[in-house]
């Protein structure tokens, strides 16, 4: 993916630092790679059946993921 096909998304520095600490023990090479992975996973969950609404368990799962990343 070229630089022209990317956009910049701003996140709080403490969240960036926290993610950076987390990925040290994983195969992710950058915070960006990790964030893209998580967002693709969330979107994939939603895209699997775009005709149905998210159920309460799915909503809670997404909330927990966002909370663990410091968004909530």
Buried (B, 14 or more C-beta within 10 A) or exposed (E): EEEEEEEEEEEEEEBBEBBEEBBEEEEBEEBBEBBBEBEEEBEEBEEEEEEEEEEEEBEEBBEEBEEEBBEE
